[in-house]
Amino acid sequence: MRRLWVFALLFVGFVGAPRAATWVLESSTLTYRVTHRLHKVEGTSHASRGKGLCDASGCRFLVAAPVGTFESGDSNRDLHMIETTRGAQFPMVKVSVNLEGVPAGEEFTADLAIEFAGKSHRYPSVPFRVSDRSGGFRFRGQIPLRLTDFTVPAPSLLGMAVKDEVPVDVEMAWSKKP
């Protein structure tokens, strides 16, 4: 009889244990910044999609954005960016994010693995700042992307190449899926 009670408690404990939480990307803004001696360029995309899963081992998120959705205000420049980054062959930028848990404070760091232009690169401990918690969480940050991390040749104008550093500003809003 005692074994039956122990089994019943273990079964109830297992069935009643909290399930993994699923998160959905509600909105996003990704903006890259390219600097040339003669001018600066920004390209923005709002077309990211993503999902996340949080359980006892932490949180894992996957976010993807089509390379062709970044707009700088100059369609010729945008087409050249797609060509330079091999966007026809590798049309998506994918970001895998690992966190120890759902961000609880005002700031958090995340380990990022980015697939872009057919290459992968890891960015450890990228800082982000939570800006809102209503119905989920909204955060902002900047990925310190460099062209050489993905062997993307630096575009040039008048024989002068753009800077290797192409920071990507990130703003995302996530909500918990019921």
Backbone as CSV, one residue per row, in Angstrom:
resi,resn,N_x,N_y,N_z,CA_x,CA_y,CA_z,C_x,C_y,C_z
1,MET,0.823,-1.188,0.000,0.000,0.000,0.000,0.872,1.260,0.000
2,ARG,1.964,1.221,0.788,2.865,2.374,0.849,3.482,2.636,-0.526
3,ARG,3.845,1.577,-1.243,4.412,1.737,-2.589,3.400,2.383,-3.528
4,LEU,2.144,2.021,-3.387,1.106,2.601,-4.227,1.004,4.107,-4.009
5,TRP,1.076,4.551,-2.751,1.027,5.984,-2.446,2.250,6.710,-3.004
6,VAL,3.414,6.099,-2.854,4.636,6.717,-3.385,4.530,6.840,-4.902
7,PHE,4.078,5.785,-5.562,3.900,5.819,-7.010,2.880,6.888,-7.404
8,ALA,1.773,6.964,-6.682,0.730,7.956,-6.968,1.278,9.372,-6.820
9,LEU,2.066,9.633,-5.770,2.653,10.961,-5.572,3.645,11.297,-6.680
10,LEU,4.458,10.331,-7.054,5.410,10.562,-8.145,4.669,10.836,-9.447
11,PHE,3.593,10.084,-9.735,2.825,10.278,-10.959,2.173,11.662,-10.985
12,VAL,1.548,12.043,-9.872,0.920,13.359,-9.788,1.980,14.448,-9.912
13,GLY,3.121,14.250,-9.263,4.206,15.234,-9.368,4.712,15.376,-10.787
14,PHE,4.815,14.264,-11.520,5.295,14.310,-12.896,4.259,14.965,-13.804
15,VAL,3.002,14.550,-13.679,1.946,15.103,-14.523,1.703,16.567,-14.190
16,GLY,1.799,16.928,-12.926,1.559,18.302,-12.509,2.762,19.210,-12.671
17,ALA,3.897,18.665,-13.089,5.105,19.476,-13.257,4.885,20.495,-14.367
18,PRO,5.456,21.687,-14.211,5.261,22.718,-15.229,5.843,22.278,-16.568
19,ARG,5.086,22.545,-17.613,5.538,22.207,-18.955,6.444,23.318,-19.458
20,ALA,7.114,23.032,-20.536,7.965,24.034,-21.156,7.102,25.183,-21.680
21,ALA,7.599,26.385,-21.534,6.892,27.569,-22.031,7.347,27.855,-23.463
22,THR,6.387,28.121,-24.321,6.678,28.456,-25.711,6.477,29.952,-25.905
23,TRP,7.432,30.580,-26.580,7.380,32.012,-26.846,7.308,32.239,-28.357
24,VAL,6.620,33.310,-28.760,6.462,33.644,-30.171,6.912,35.091,-30.384
25,LEU,7.656,35.308,-31.454,8.092,36.655,-31.808,6.906,37.412,-32.402
26,GLU,6.488,38.477,-31.730,5.338,39.269,-32.172,5.738,40.362,-33.155
27,SER,6.855,41.024,-32.884,7.323,42.079,-33.783,8.829,42.236,-33.621
28,SER,9.446,42.760,-34.676,10.890,42.966,-34.615,11.318,44.073,-35.568
29,THR,12.421,44.683,-35.223,13.094,45.633,-36.097,14.581,45.315,-36.025
30,LEU,15.159,44.994,-37.165,16.594,44.748,-37.269,17.158,45.811,-38.200
31,THR,18.178,46.516,-37.735,18.773,47.579,-38.536,20.283,47.428,-38.561
32,TYR,20.837,47.195,-39.770,22.299,47.149,-39.895,22.806,48.544,-40.234
33,ARG,24.051,48.822,-39.831,24.663,50.124,-40.080,26.029,49.913,-40.740
34,VAL,26.156,50.434,-41.944,27.407,50.345,-42.695,28.020,51.737,-42.740
35,THR,29.323,51.805,-42.464,30.014,53.097,-42.466,31.083,53.117,-43.551
36,HIS,31.007,54.141,-44.379,31.988,54.411,-45.432,32.542,55.806,-45.163
37,ARG,33.716,56.095,-45.655,34.298,57.427,-45.418,33.401,58.554,-45.911
38,LEU,32.642,58.287,-46.966,31.827,59.340,-47.564,30.398,59.406,-47.035
39,HIS,29.903,58.298,-46.476,28.531,58.299,-45.980,28.270,57.090,-45.084
40,LYS,27.116,57.132,-44.424,26.665,56.013,-43.597,25.345,55.516,-44.163
41,VAL,25.145,54.198,-44.050,23.947,53.577,-44.599,23.296,52.705,-43.529
42,GLU,21.975,52.740,-43.505,21.206,51.857,-42.628,20.249,51.052,-43.486
43,GLY,20.088,49.792,-43.149,19.102,48.943,-43.804,18.264,48.283,-42.728
44,THR,16.945,48.315,-42.882,16.046,47.826,-41.841,15.102,46.761,-42.376
45,SER,14.835,45.776,-41.527,13.857,44.737,-41.829,12.908,44.579,-40.644
46,HIS,11.638,44.359,-40.960,10.621,44.062,-39.946,10.051,42.667,-40.182
47,ALA,10.736,41.852,-40.983,10.186,40.576,-41.437,10.679,39.363,-40.660
48,SER,11.283,39.547,-39.508,11.771,38.403,-38.734,10.615,37.568,-38.210
49,ARG,10.886,36.289,-38.100,9.964,35.346,-37.462,10.768,34.575,-36.442
50,GLY,10.103,34.128,-35.372,10.855,33.380,-34.380,9.986,32.683,-33.364
51,LYS,10.581,31.683,-32.737,9.940,30.939,-31.650,10.992,30.644,-30.604
52,GLY,10.517,30.411,-29.398,11.410,30.080,-28.305,10.790,29.026,-27.409
53,LEU,11.645,28.334,-26.700,11.211,27.305,-25.768,12.029,27.447,-24.493
54,CYS,11.331,27.574,-23.364,11.989,27.672,-22.070,11.553,26.491,-21.215
55,ASP,12.527,25.815,-20.643,12.247,24.717,-19.729,13.274,24.757,-18.605
56,ALA,13.382,23.698,-17.857,14.286,23.676,-16.711,15.748,23.883,-17.102
57,SER,16.116,23.561,-18.328,17.513,23.701,-18.752,17.834,25.089,-19.286
58,GLY,16.829,25.964,-19.420,17.051,27.311,-19.926,16.144,27.622,-21.081
59,CYS,16.486,28.653,-21.836,15.672,29.082,-22.972,16.495,29.021,-24.250
60,ARG,15.839,28.570,-25.293,16.442,28.518,-26.616,15.478,29.174,-27.593
61,PHE,15.992,30.147,-28.336,15.183,30.876,-29.300,15.824,30.738,-30.676
62,LEU,14.986,30.734,-31.695,15.463,30.740,-33.075,14.733,31.864,-33.799
63,VAL,15.501,32.747,-34.427,14.950,33.892,-35.157,15.542,33.852,-36.561
64,ALA,14.702,34.123,-37.556,15.172,34.154,-38.940,14.590,35.366,-39.650
65,ALA,15.406,35.956,-40.513,14.964,37.102,-41.320,15.456,36.913,-42.748
66,PRO,14.597,37.110,-43.733,15.042,37.035,-45.127,16.002,38.181,-45.452
67,VAL,17.126,37.847,-46.070,18.129,38.858,-46.432,17.511,39.923,-47.333
68,GLY,16.625,39.518,-48.224,16.028,40.438,-49.186,15.032,41.426,-48.607
69,THR,14.733,41.335,-47.304,13.760,42.256,-46.712,14.395,43.489,-46.087
70,PHE,15.719,43.569,-46.075,16.389,44.751,-45.522,16.348,45.866,-46.560
71,GLU,15.827,47.018,-46.156,15.685,48.145,-47.077,16.473,49.339,-46.561
72,SER,17.270,49.933,-47.472,18.091,51.087,-47.102,17.579,52.388,-47.698
73,GLY,16.547,52.300,-48.524,16.062,53.504,-49.205,16.631,53.641,-50.596
74,ASP,17.513,52.751,-51.000,18.116,52.763,-52.332,18.046,51.335,-52.864
75,SER,17.135,51.077,-53.794,16.930,49.704,-54.272,18.167,49.129,-54.945
76,ASN,18.971,49.961,-55.621,20.211,49.477,-56.232,21.187,49.003,-55.156
77,ARG,21.315,49.781,-54.084,22.185,49.403,-52.974,21.692,48.102,-52.327
78,ASP,20.367,47.977,-52.163,19.802,46.777,-51.547,20.081,45.532,-52.392
79,LEU,19.964,45.660,-53.702,20.275,44.532,-54.587,21.754,44.174,-54.518
80,HIS,22.615,45.190,-54.434,24.055,44.924,-54.314,24.362,44.235,-52.987
81,MET,23.659,44.611,-51.914,23.849,43.959,-50.616,23.470,42.487,-50.710
82,ILE,22.362,42.182,-51.376,21.949,40.784,-51.532,22.992,40.007,-52.326
83,GLU,23.528,40.630,-53.381,24.564,39.986,-54.189,25.844,39.751,-53.375
84,THR,26.288,40.766,-52.649,27.530,40.684,-51.867,27.448,39.635,-50.761
85,THR,26.279,39.513,-50.144,26.118,38.570,-49.028,25.642,37.189,-49.492
86,ARG,25.625,36.974,-50.799,25.198,35.698,-51.383,23.761,35.359,-50.973
87,GLY,22.904,36.378,-50.985,21.516,36.234,-50.556,20.672,35.313,-51.427
88,ALA,21.017,35.150,-52.705,20.266,34.223,-53.556,20.542,32.781,-53.142
89,GLN,21.780,32.502,-52.776,22.163,31.151,-52.355,21.805,30.899,-50.891
90,PHE,21.924,31.926,-50.050,21.633,31.818,-48.615,20.645,32.919,-48.248
91,PRO,19.358,32.716,-48.517,18.379,33.799,-48.402,17.973,34.185,-46.981
92,MET,18.380,33.426,-45.980,17.958,33.723,-44.607,19.151,34.012,-43.706
93,VAL,18.941,34.942,-42.783,19.862,35.148,-41.668,19.197,34.438,-40.492
94,LYS,19.907,33.501,-39.867,19.338,32.742,-38.751,20.145,33.024,-37.493
95,VAL,19.431,33.251,-36.399,20.081,33.520,-35.121,19.532,32.557,-34.079
96,SER,20.430,31.779,-33.496,20.066,30.901,-32.377,20.515,31.594,-31.102
97,VAL,19.609,31.651,-30.127,19.870,32.368,-28.882,19.729,31.397,-27.720
98,ASN,20.714,31.390,-26.833,20.651,30.569,-25.631,20.728,31.456,-24.405
99,LEU,19.750,31.260,-23.497,19.692,32.012,-22.241,19.577,31.029,-21.090
100,GLU,20.015,31.455,-19.921,19.869,30.614,-18.737,18.412,30.548,-18.293
101,GLY,17.599,31.505,-18.631,16.181,31.545,-18.293,15.555,32.753,-18.947
102,VAL,14.252,32.932,-18.777,13.584,34.117,-19.319,14.151,35.339,-18.602
103,PRO,14.518,36.384,-19.335,15.092,37.566,-18.694,14.195,38.096,-17.574
104,ALA,14.774,38.237,-16.388,13.997,38.673,-15.231,14.286,40.119,-14.859
105,GLY,15.495,40.593,-15.131,15.870,41.947,-14.739,15.744,42.931,-15.878
106,GLU,16.353,44.077,-15.678,16.346,45.127,-16.700,17.318,44.828,-17.833
107,GLU,18.363,44.052,-17.530,19.381,43.728,-18.528,19.677,42.238,-18.491
108,PHE,20.122,41.713,-19.624,20.537,40.318,-19.689,21.557,40.171,-20.812
109,THR,22.280,39.080,-20.797,23.193,38.767,-21.885,22.753,37.456,-22.508
110,ALA,23.047,37.308,-23.787,22.672,36.103,-24.513,23.841,35.651,-25.374
111,ASP,23.958,34.347,-25.513,24.934,33.774,-26.426,24.236,33.560,-27.765
112,LEU,24.805,34.131,-28.826,24.196,34.081,-30.151,25.047,33.256,-31.101
113,ALA,24.385,32.471,-31.928,25.033,31.778,-33.041,24.310,32.252,-34.292
114,ILE,25.046,32.882,-35.191,24.430,33.477,-36.378,24.903,32.745,-37.626
115,GLU,23.939,32.404,-38.488,24.219,31.853,-39.813,23.868,32.940,-40.816
116,PHE,24.869,33.339,-41.594,24.681,34.438,-42.540,25.656,34.251,-43.691
117,ALA,25.194,34.430,-44.899,26.031,34.344,-46.098,26.768,33.007,-46.187
118,GLY,26.133,31.956,-45.702,26.721,30.625,-45.790,27.750,30.295,-44.732
119,LYS,27.934,31.161,-43.770,28.909,30.949,-42.693,28.212,31.075,-41.345
120,SER,28.855,30.526,-40.314,28.349,30.631,-38.945,29.379,31.306,-38.064
121,HIS,28.882,32.071,-37.090,29.780,32.716,-36.136,29.056,32.852,-34.802
122,ARG,29.799,32.699,-33.711,29.234,32.827,-32.365,29.632,34.162,-31.752
123,TYR,28.655,34.759,-31.075,28.875,35.995,-30.330,28.456,35.716,-28.891
124,PRO,29.415,35.521,-27.989,29.057,35.221,-26.591,28.718,36.495,-25.808
125,SER,27.807,36.349,-24.877,27.469,37.405,-23.908,27.141,38.756,-24.538
126,VAL,26.229,38.771,-25.486,25.782,40.018,-26.102,24.765,40.666,-25.161
127,PRO,24.995,41.923,-24.768,24.073,42.574,-23.814,22.796,43.085,-24.480
128,PHE,21.696,42.938,-23.751,20.391,43.450,-24.174,19.741,44.133,-22.989
129,ARG,18.820,45.033,-23.276,18.099,45.762,-22.230,16.600,45.575,-22.431
130,VAL,15.921,45.145,-21.379,14.472,44.955,-21.419,13.816,46.320,-21.320
131,SER,12.877,46.613,-22.238,12.225,47.922,-22.231,10.757,47.849,-21.825
132,ASP,10.162,46.663,-21.850,8.746,46.543,-21.482,8.436,45.091,-21.164
133,ARG,7.528,44.865,-20.228,7.154,43.511,-19.840,5.667,43.227,-19.993
134,SER,4.906,44.131,-20.558,3.463,43.925,-20.645,3.143,42.794,-21.624
135,GLY,2.600,41.701,-21.090,2.185,40.564,-21.905,3.314,39.723,-22.454
136,GLY,4.518,39.908,-22.018,5.680,39.166,-22.513,6.922,39.952,-22.177
137,PHE,7.781,40.174,-23.154,8.895,41.080,-22.929,9.379,41.666,-24.243
138,ARG,9.803,42.917,-24.166,10.362,43.654,-25.297,11.772,44.047,-24.890
139,PHE,12.712,43.899,-25.832,14.091,44.252,-25.500,14.798,44.872,-26.690
140,ARG,15.922,45.525,-26.371,16.776,46.170,-27.371,18.224,45.791,-27.113
141,GLY,18.994,45.778,-28.178,20.415,45.504,-28.048,21.108,45.713,-29.378
142,GLN,22.393,45.391,-29.405,23.167,45.548,-30.629,24.119,44.369,-30.780
143,ILE,24.066,43.736,-31.940,24.956,42.623,-32.257,26.195,43.211,-32.918
144,PRO,27.390,42.896,-32.403,28.625,43.474,-32.952,29.121,42.717,-34.197
145,LEU,28.303,42.631,-35.218,28.628,41.863,-36.421,29.782,42.501,-37.180
146,ARG,30.620,41.636,-37.730,31.721,42.086,-38.589,31.654,41.312,-39.897
147,LEU,31.930,41.947,-41.002,31.884,41.290,-42.307,32.867,40.121,-42.380
148,THR,34.050,40.299,-41.800,35.052,39.225,-41.856,34.633,37.985,-41.070
149,ASP,33.714,38.131,-40.106,33.215,36.959,-39.377,32.499,35.995,-40.308
150,PHE,32.004,36.497,-41.442,31.238,35.681,-42.384,31.880,35.644,-43.770
151,THR,33.127,36.067,-43.846,33.896,36.159,-45.091,33.121,36.874,-46.204
152,VAL,32.441,37.943,-45.832,31.743,38.792,-46.796,32.727,39.879,-47.225
153,PRO,32.980,39.992,-48.526,33.902,41.040,-48.976,33.299,42.423,-48.731
154,ALA,34.104,43.328,-48.214,33.629,44.682,-47.908,33.344,45.431,-49.208
155,PRO,32.093,45.865,-49.406,31.792,46.664,-50.599,32.613,47.954,-50.584
156,SER,32.895,48.466,-51.767,33.680,49.700,-51.827,33.012,50.702,-52.753
157,LEU,33.346,51.943,-52.522,32.878,53.045,-53.342,34.076,53.948,-53.588
158,LEU,34.345,54.242,-54.851,35.497,55.061,-55.244,36.802,54.493,-54.696
159,GLY,36.900,53.169,-54.704,38.121,52.500,-54.268,38.307,52.431,-52.763
160,MET,37.337,52.880,-51.995,37.424,52.840,-50.535,36.369,51.876,-50.004
161,ALA,36.833,50.884,-49.227,35.926,49.871,-48.687,35.191,50.395,-47.455
162,VAL,34.026,49.814,-47.199,33.295,50.137,-45.976,34.035,49.532,-44.789
163,LYS,33.712,50.009,-43.604,34.318,49.459,-42.391,33.870,48.019,-42.193
164,ASP,34.722,47.227,-41.560,34.425,45.825,-41.286,33.279,45.688,-40.283
165,GLU,33.191,46.608,-39.349,32.152,46.554,-38.323,30.816,46.987,-38.907
166,VAL,29.821,46.110,-38.793,28.467,46.390,-39.255,27.523,46.050,-38.102
167,PRO,27.417,46.933,-37.112,26.555,46.622,-35.969,25.097,46.490,-36.406
168,VAL,24.391,45.563,-35.759,22.983,45.333,-36.058,22.178,45.658,-34.806
169,ASP,21.363,46.712,-34.902,20.468,47.073,-33.800,19.265,46.136,-33.827
170,VAL,18.902,45.639,-32.657,17.820,44.667,-32.526,16.769,45.214,-31.578
171,GLU,15.523,45.141,-31.991,14.400,45.423,-31.097,13.361,44.356,-31.364
172,MET,12.974,43.630,-30.321,12.029,42.519,-30.468,11.014,42.504,-29.355
173,ALA,9.810,42.038,-29.692,8.757,41.842,-28.697,8.314,40.384,-28.774
174,TRP,8.350,39.713,-27.632,7.988,38.296,-27.523,6.786,38.147,-26.601
175,SER,5.920,37.197,-26.930,4.798,36.895,-26.046,4.747,35.385,-25.795
176,LYS,4.236,35.044,-24.624,4.136,33.645,-24.255,2.919,33.054,-24.942
177,LYS,3.125,31.917,-25.578,2.033,31.239,-26.264,1.256,30.402,-25.258
178,PRO,-0.078,30.533,-25.247,-0.874,29.781,-24.265,-0.858,28.289,-24.528
